[in-house]
Amino acid sequence: MTLNIGVIGTGAIGREHIRRCSQVLQNARVVALNDIDRRQCEEVAAALQLQAEIYDSAHDLINAPDVQAVLVTSWGPTHEEFVLAAIKAGKAVFCEKPLAVTAQGCMNIVEAEMAGGKKRVQVGFMRPYDSGYRALKQVLESGEIGTPLMLHCAHRNPEVGDSYTTDMAITDTLIHELDVLRWLLNDDYVSAQVIWPRKTRHASSHLKDPQIVLLETAQGTRIDVEIFVNCQYGYDIQCEVVGESGIARLPEPMAVQTRSNAALSVAILTDWKKRFIDAYDVELQAFINNVLADELTGPSAWDGYAAAVAADACVAAQKSGDIVQITMPPRPAFYQ
Ligand code: NAP
């Protein structure tokens, strides 16, 4: 069986996912493309030699009879509209993060999905598909290091463009930690605080960088995440879990160790696309397989909502300097 996919948004990650679905993954083909800029679709179709119909309207793509599943990789503020339309059309939809730009927008999707009586949405949180995070979760669940008490994490990028703003450190960057740490600990957040170290001279005048986000979970685990998006040296994701009887660390990406010029060294990645490249393959293959098996199991609309609720609290904490409470409604049985 082959899943016919329509893709809305042929920018950076859209192109990557189109390449994946048409050249790397099994049992899928891209049959339809849409972008606000039609020329981008034509370029992508030509570059990847795709036999895909190009639609001027995203809604026409969603409703096309031969499109069985929709990939939403357009600009974040468009996601809610397209995901709701896919649910209404009765089609499975993989939506890149954020599911919606507000928690209320995510809740609108949760409610529409529950009203339809069937899970149709997977959110593009790929870290739970990363082999390193999976291995770390296995260690935690084995009980080897005891109950997790503290997590020390870092999300560092070499640099960001001028359009990157202080709140994007939460909504674009920390959002991945907000999802994966909740998954790792099987816990929800109850409070957030943001504290500000000395600012790097490499940040633009309107960006506060670095920042440290302090989170507390319902079970009392304390998490600190350093977000440093102009760290210069590389794209570096760190996660250390301190348990009652030991410590477990996220493995470093595989890299050859060299001894030369009187130095022992291991290269550090600089491009975020390469850090989770395998995880992107695994998450999309899981989506394809699960749609074909008629049972979605990946990061759900509820997970997208939970990340958005926590992100809103972190942005409020950035602005106020206060410890902000995070209140999640009980998880509906539909998402257990
Ligand atoms: P991008 O390069 O700007 O691509 C977005 C594309 O969507 C652009 O081609 C844009 O056209 C198009 N678009 C905007 N509004 C549209 C509309 N109404 N209908 C159809 N197409 C529209 O951005 P990106 O980096 O690919 O990011 C896309 C999404 O993926 C974002 O939500 C981002 O947060 C997410 N993302 C996730 C990851 C991850 O690690 N999971 C990584 C990267 C990005 P114009 O250029 O003409 O505006």
Residues whose N, C-alpha, C, O or C-beta is under 5 A from the ligand:
A	BS01	NAP	I8 G9 T10 G11 A12 I13 G14 N34 D35 I36 D37 T73 S74 W75 G76 T78 E96 K97 P98 G124
